[in-house]
Amino acid sequence: MCESRKPQSMIWLVKSSMLELSIVFPAYNEERNIVKCLQAARPFIDSHNAEIIIVDDGSEDSTAQLVQTFPEVRLIQHQSNRGYGAAIRTGFSHCRGRWIFFSDSDLQFQLEQLHDFWTYTSDYDVIIGYRHPRRDPAHRILYAKLWAALVNRVINMSIKDVNCAFKLIRREVLAGITLKAQGASINAELLQKLSSKRLIQLPVHHYPRTEGIQTGGNLRVMARALWELLQLQRDDSEAQKP
């Protein structure tokens, strides 16, 4: 008797429907970090029935080529550098898991703490980290405090660490919002549009970047984030008009 086989398209649909977790890493010129990042994330494929997605945001180094040595990882490439927010949005649009987690690929977090976050998924829709203690230069910590104060005023929330790239979100709540930010204000927009959901903030260990170049403190990046935050405030004001 011949064994019946499902068409390849059907097999893909069955596998994608069973995914519990999508892990998204935006990456820009991270050739010195990307391999260790993926090695740390790979165990979640089995332990949490997960997929791993790398969004290469127009890197000029060998980031994409190194990702391609991991056949189990999905690589999505931007032809040019479009910004942190654009990379996050692209990653979200390709996720198939019931939960979506995103972090940076610069090895400043221990991914094992995602196991701790997972224990809260029965009671919350949005589980976000705050760096404790934060291992950045003093000037960046100052910028972060000023930015957090400004963002919390705009979005009317009390978020301890707005830009902490350690967030776990139920996919169905993301499906109900539209994100526009191209740059670093993506976190502020995300939190504002999920403010009505069940949210908890948890501490995560933070480590200084040891390889690659940090772009978060770049004046152009900061100016873009501020401009997008002002647009977010304007859009919110318009939406509240009778």
N, C-alpha and C positions, 0 to 999 in steps of 0.2 A: 504494500500500500504506500502510495506516495505521501510524503509529509506535506501538508499545506503550508504555504509561506505567505506572510503578509507582504504587500508591496513595500518598497523602501519608504515611500511617502507616509504610509500608515505606521511603519515602525518609528519614524521620526516623530509623528504626532503622539504616539503612545509614550515614548520616552519624554518628550517635552511636557506632556500633561502630568507626569509623575514628579517633576522637579519641585523640590521644596525651596531651594535657595539659588539666587543668582548673585554672584560676587563680581562687582564692577570696579576696575582699576583704570582711571585715566592716567596716561603716561605721556610725558614730553621730555625727550632726551634723557631717558633713564637707563641707558645701557649698563651702567655700573650697579644698578639696583634690581633690575627687572627679573633676573634669574632667581635671586634669593627670595624675592617677593612671591614669585610663582611657586617656588618650592615650598614656601610656608603655607600657601593657599591650597595646594593640590590635595592634601588630606581631606579637605571638606567635600570633595567630590563624592567620596564614599561615606563619610560620617554624617553628612547632611543632605545627601542626594543633590549635590550642587553642580552648577556650571560656573565657569570662570570666563569673564569677558574683559579683554584688554582693549581700550580705545586709545590708539596711538594718534595723538593730536599733532600730526605733521612733524614728527621728530626728524632731525637732521643727522642722527647718529644711527647705530645699529639696533635700536630698541625693537623694531618690527622683526628684523631677522632673527633676533634671539627668541622672541615670542614664538616664532614659527617652529622652533625646535621642540615645542611642547604641543604635540598634536591634539591633546585633549582640551586645549585652551582656544577659545574663539577670539580671533583678532579682527578688529574693525579699525580701518585707517581713515583719517582725514588727510586729504591731499595737501593741506596747508594748516598752519597753526591757527585754530579758530577760537581758542580760549577754554579755560577750565569748565565753565558752565556748559559750553557746547559739547565738550567731551562727556560730561555727566549725562546730559540729555540724550546724546546718542547711545550711551550705554543703557540707559533706562528703556529706550525704545526697542532694544534687542533682547531684553530680559524675558525669560520664560518661567522663572520660579515664582512660587507663592509669596516668597519674601525676597526683598532686594537689599543687599548690603553694598555700600561703597566705601572705599578707603583710598588713600594715595599709595603710590608704588615706590615710595622713597624710604621705606623701612623705619618709619618713626613710630610705628605701633606694633604691638604683639598681636598677631591675628588670633592667637589662641583665646584672647578675651572675647571673641565672638561667641564661644561656647557659653560664656556667662550671660551675654546678651540674649542668647536663644532661650534661656529659661524664663524670660519675661514675655515671650510671644503669645502666651495664652491670654494675657491681661492687657496688653498694649498694642497699639497700631504703629507707633513711632518710637524707636528706642535710640537715643542719641548719646554720644559720648562727650565728655569734657576732659581735657588734658589735665592730669593731676599727678605730680606737678608738671608744669610745662617746661620743657628743656629747650628753650629758644634764647637767642641773644636778648638782652634787656630792651633794646629798642623795638624789637618785634613784639615782645610782650606788652609794651606800652601801646603800640599801634593796635594790638588785638583788644586791649581793654577799651580804648577809645572807640574802636569799630563796634564792639559789642554794645556799648552804651548807646551809640547812635542807632544801631539796628533795632535794639529793644524798644527804643522810643518810637521808631517808625512802625514796627510791626506789633507794638503793644504787648510784648511778652517779656519773660524774664529768663532768657537763655544764658547759661553760664559761659558757653564757648561756642559761639555761632558757627565759626568756620572749622570746627573739629571734624576731620574727615574720617569719622567712624560712626556711621549711621546705618541702622537696620529698619526697614520700612515695609509694611504690608503692601504688596503689589496692588491690591484692589483700591487702596486709598490714593495711590499715585495715579491710577487710571482716571480718577475723577477730577484731576487738575491739569492745567496747562502751564508749562514753564517757558519763560522767554529769555532768561538771562544767558548771556554768552560768556561772561567772566566770573569773577570770584563771588559776586553777589548771588549766585545760584543758591547758596545755603540760606541766605536771608529770605529769598523768594519761596524756597521750599518750605521753610518753617512757617512763614506767614500763611501759606495756602493749606498747611496741615494743622493749623493752630487749634481747630475744633476737634481734632482726633485725640485719642487717648495717648498721651506722651509721657515718657519718663527720661530723666537724665541720669547717666551713670558715669563714674570716673573711669578713665582708661590710662594706663601707663604710657608715658611719652618719652621718646628718645631723640637726641639731637641727630640731625642729618649728618652722615659721615661721608657720603659720596654724592656726586652730582651737584647741580646748581639750583639753589632755592629761588623761585621767581615770585613768591607771594609778597615780598617786600619791595618789588619793583614799582617805581613811581607810576609808570604807565598802567600797570595792572591795578594799582590802588585807585588811580583816577577813573579808570573804567568801572571799577566796582562802585565807587561813589556815584557816578553818573547813573548807573543802572539802579542803584538804591533810590535815588531821587525819582526816577521814572516809576519805580514800584510804588513809592508813596503817592505820586500823582495818579497812577491808575487806581489805587485804592480809594483815593478821595473822589475820583470820578464815579466809581462804582457805588459809593455811598450817597451820592446825590439823588434826591427824589425824582 
